[in-house]
Amino acid sequence: MAKILIIDDEEDIRSVLEDMLKMSGYEVDTAEDGRKAKELYDKTDYDAIITDIIMPEQDGFEVILDFRNKNQLNRVIAISGGGRTSSDDYLNTAAHLGVSSVFSKPPNYKDLLAKVAEVVTH
């Protein structure tokens, strides 16, 4: 069973993604920011990581850079609802860093689920 990590400071988004992925047969862990996520992904090998960009404590760019340094960006899917600028700005930056895919919030869940399936099979 593939293991997925969801990182998002919005509890509603984490909950919906967690339920959707569990119903699709994935094992799921969640974290509300990059710092808590790092504690998890330093100990566990995840098949896919879905990370928000703008979060307190440690943002998604730091998560993305960690996985870039591990040569595992193909496992990372970035999502964003924006912040000081539009979500497109953050997602374009994430795409330039080399993540597997980007989605604006709220994501099209069918498309996101298809991307997760693609990521975990590669």
TORVEXTI-407175 format. One record per residue (C-alpha): residue number from 1; y, z, x negated. Coordinates in steps of 0.5 Angstrom, whole numbers, plus 2048, in hexadecimal, padded with zeros to 3 digits. Layout:
% TORVEXTI-407175
<lumti = NUM | yy = Y | zz = Z | xx = X>
...
This chain:
% TORVEXTI-407175
<lumti = 1 | yy = 800 | zz = 800 | xx = 800>
<lumti = 2 | yy = 807 | zz = 7FE | xx = 7FD>
<lumti = 3 | yy = 80C | zz = 803 | xx = 7FC>
<lumti = 4 | yy = 813 | zz = 802 | xx = 7FE>
<lumti = 5 | yy = 819 | zz = 807 | xx = 7FC>
<lumti = 6 | yy = 81F | zz = 806 | xx = 801>
<lumti = 7 | yy = 826 | zz = 809 | xx = 7FE>
<lumti = 8 | yy = 82C | zz = 80A | xx = 803>
<lumti = 9 | yy = 831 | zz = 80F | xx = 805>
<lumti = 10 | yy = 830 | zz = 80D | xx = 80C>
<lumti = 11 | yy = 82B | zz = 811 | xx = 80F>
<lumti = 12 | yy = 82A | zz = 80C | xx = 815>
<lumti = 13 | yy = 829 | zz = 806 | xx = 811>
<lumti = 14 | yy = 824 | zz = 80A | xx = 80C>
<lumti = 15 | yy = 820 | zz = 80C | xx = 813>
<lumti = 16 | yy = 820 | zz = 805 | xx = 816>
<lumti = 17 | yy = 81E | zz = 802 | xx = 80F>
<lumti = 18 | yy = 819 | zz = 808 | xx = 80E>
<lumti = 19 | yy = 816 | zz = 807 | xx = 815>
<lumti = 20 | yy = 816 | zz = 7FF | xx = 815>
<lumti = 21 | yy = 812 | zz = 7FF | xx = 80E>
<lumti = 22 | yy = 80D | zz = 805 | xx = 810>
<lumti = 23 | yy = 80B | zz = 801 | xx = 816>
<lumti = 24 | yy = 80A | zz = 7FB | xx = 812>
<lumti = 25 | yy = 805 | zz = 7FF | xx = 80D>
<lumti = 26 | yy = 80A | zz = 801 | xx = 807>
<lumti = 27 | yy = 80A | zz = 808 | xx = 804>
<lumti = 28 | yy = 811 | zz = 80A | xx = 804>
<lumti = 29 | yy = 816 | zz = 80F | xx = 800>
<lumti = 30 | yy = 81D | zz = 810 | xx = 802>
<lumti = 31 | yy = 823 | zz = 812 | xx = 7FE>
<lumti = 32 | yy = 82A | zz = 813 | xx = 800>
<lumti = 33 | yy = 82D | zz = 811 | xx = 7FA>
<lumti = 34 | yy = 82C | zz = 80E | xx = 7F3>
<lumti = 35 | yy = 82B | zz = 815 | xx = 7EF>
<lumti = 36 | yy = 825 | zz = 817 | xx = 7F4>
<lumti = 37 | yy = 822 | zz = 810 | xx = 7F4>
<lumti = 38 | yy = 822 | zz = 811 | xx = 7EC>
<lumti = 39 | yy = 81E | zz = 817 | xx = 7ED>
<lumti = 40 | yy = 819 | zz = 813 | xx = 7F1>
<lumti = 41 | yy = 819 | zz = 80D | xx = 7ED>
<lumti = 42 | yy = 818 | zz = 810 | xx = 7E6>
<lumti = 43 | yy = 812 | zz = 813 | xx = 7E9>
<lumti = 44 | yy = 80F | zz = 80E | xx = 7EE>
<lumti = 45 | yy = 80E | zz = 806 | xx = 7ED>
<lumti = 46 | yy = 811 | zz = 803 | xx = 7F3>
<lumti = 47 | yy = 80F | zz = 7FC | xx = 7F5>
<lumti = 48 | yy = 816 | zz = 7FB | xx = 7F8>
<lumti = 49 | yy = 81C | zz = 7FE | xx = 7F8>
<lumti = 50 | yy = 822 | zz = 7FE | xx = 7FE>
<lumti = 51 | yy = 828 | zz = 800 | xx = 7FC>
<lumti = 52 | yy = 82F | zz = 801 | xx = 7FF>
<lumti = 53 | yy = 835 | zz = 800 | xx = 7FA>
<lumti = 54 | yy = 83A | zz = 805 | xx = 7FC>
<lumti = 55 | yy = 838 | zz = 80C | xx = 7FC>
<lumti = 56 | yy = 83A | zz = 813 | xx = 7FA>
<lumti = 57 | yy = 837 | zz = 816 | xx = 7F3>
<lumti = 58 | yy = 834 | zz = 810 | xx = 7F0>
<lumti = 59 | yy = 835 | zz = 809 | xx = 7F3>
<lumti = 60 | yy = 831 | zz = 803 | xx = 7F4>
<lumti = 61 | yy = 834 | zz = 7FF | xx = 7EE>
<lumti = 62 | yy = 831 | zz = 805 | xx = 7E9>
<lumti = 63 | yy = 82A | zz = 804 | xx = 7ED>
<lumti = 64 | yy = 82A | zz = 7FC | xx = 7EC>
<lumti = 65 | yy = 82C | zz = 7FD | xx = 7E4>
<lumti = 66 | yy = 827 | zz = 802 | xx = 7E3>
<lumti = 67 | yy = 822 | zz = 7FD | xx = 7E6>
<lumti = 68 | yy = 825 | zz = 7F7 | xx = 7E2>
<lumti = 69 | yy = 824 | zz = 7FC | xx = 7DC>
<lumti = 70 | yy = 81D | zz = 7FC | xx = 7DE>
<lumti = 71 | yy = 81C | zz = 7F5 | xx = 7DF>
<lumti = 72 | yy = 81A | zz = 7F6 | xx = 7E6>
<lumti = 73 | yy = 820 | zz = 7F3 | xx = 7EA>
<lumti = 74 | yy = 81B | zz = 7EF | xx = 7EE>
<lumti = 75 | yy = 819 | zz = 7F5 | xx = 7F2>
<lumti = 76 | yy = 820 | zz = 7F7 | xx = 7F4>
<lumti = 77 | yy = 823 | zz = 7F5 | xx = 7FB>
<lumti = 78 | yy = 82B | zz = 7F7 | xx = 7FB>
<lumti = 79 | yy = 82E | zz = 7F8 | xx = 802>
<lumti = 80 | yy = 835 | zz = 7FA | xx = 804>
<lumti = 81 | yy = 83A | zz = 7FB | xx = 809>
<lumti = 82 | yy = 840 | zz = 7FB | xx = 805>
<lumti = 83 | yy = 845 | zz = 800 | xx = 803>
<lumti = 84 | yy = 84C | zz = 7FF | xx = 800>
<lumti = 85 | yy = 84A | zz = 7F8 | xx = 800>
<lumti = 86 | yy = 846 | zz = 7F3 | xx = 804>
<lumti = 87 | yy = 83E | zz = 7F4 | xx = 803>
<lumti = 88 | yy = 83E | zz = 7ED | xx = 801>
<lumti = 89 | yy = 842 | zz = 7EF | xx = 7FB>
<lumti = 90 | yy = 83D | zz = 7F4 | xx = 7F9>
<lumti = 91 | yy = 837 | zz = 7F0 | xx = 7FB>
<lumti = 92 | yy = 83A | zz = 7EA | xx = 7F6>
<lumti = 93 | yy = 83A | zz = 7EF | xx = 7F1>
<lumti = 94 | yy = 833 | zz = 7F1 | xx = 7F2>
<lumti = 95 | yy = 830 | zz = 7EA | xx = 7F2>
<lumti = 96 | yy = 834 | zz = 7E9 | xx = 7EC>
<lumti = 97 | yy = 830 | zz = 7EE | xx = 7E9>
<lumti = 98 | yy = 82A | zz = 7EB | xx = 7EB>
<lumti = 99 | yy = 827 | zz = 7EF | xx = 7F0>
<lumti = 100 | yy = 821 | zz = 7EC | xx = 7F5>
<lumti = 101 | yy = 826 | zz = 7EB | xx = 7FB>
<lumti = 102 | yy = 82C | zz = 7EE | xx = 7FE>
<lumti = 103 | yy = 82D | zz = 7F0 | xx = 806>
<lumti = 104 | yy = 833 | zz = 7F2 | xx = 809>
<lumti = 105 | yy = 833 | zz = 7F8 | xx = 80E>
<lumti = 106 | yy = 830 | zz = 7F8 | xx = 813>
<lumti = 107 | yy = 82B | zz = 7F3 | xx = 810>
<lumti = 108 | yy = 826 | zz = 7EF | xx = 814>
<lumti = 109 | yy = 820 | zz = 7F3 | xx = 814>
<lumti = 110 | yy = 81B | zz = 7ED | xx = 815>
<lumti = 111 | yy = 81E | zz = 7E9 | xx = 80F>
<lumti = 112 | yy = 81F | zz = 7F0 | xx = 80B>
<lumti = 113 | yy = 817 | zz = 7F1 | xx = 80C>
<lumti = 114 | yy = 815 | zz = 7EA | xx = 80A>
<lumti = 115 | yy = 819 | zz = 7EB | xx = 804>
<lumti = 116 | yy = 816 | zz = 7F2 | xx = 802>
<lumti = 117 | yy = 80F | zz = 7EE | xx = 804>
<lumti = 118 | yy = 811 | zz = 7E9 | xx = 7FF>
<lumti = 119 | yy = 813 | zz = 7EE | xx = 7F9>
<lumti = 120 | yy = 80D | zz = 7F2 | xx = 7FA>
<lumti = 121 | yy = 808 | zz = 7EC | xx = 7F9>
<lumti = 122 | yy = 80B | zz = 7EA | xx = 7F3>
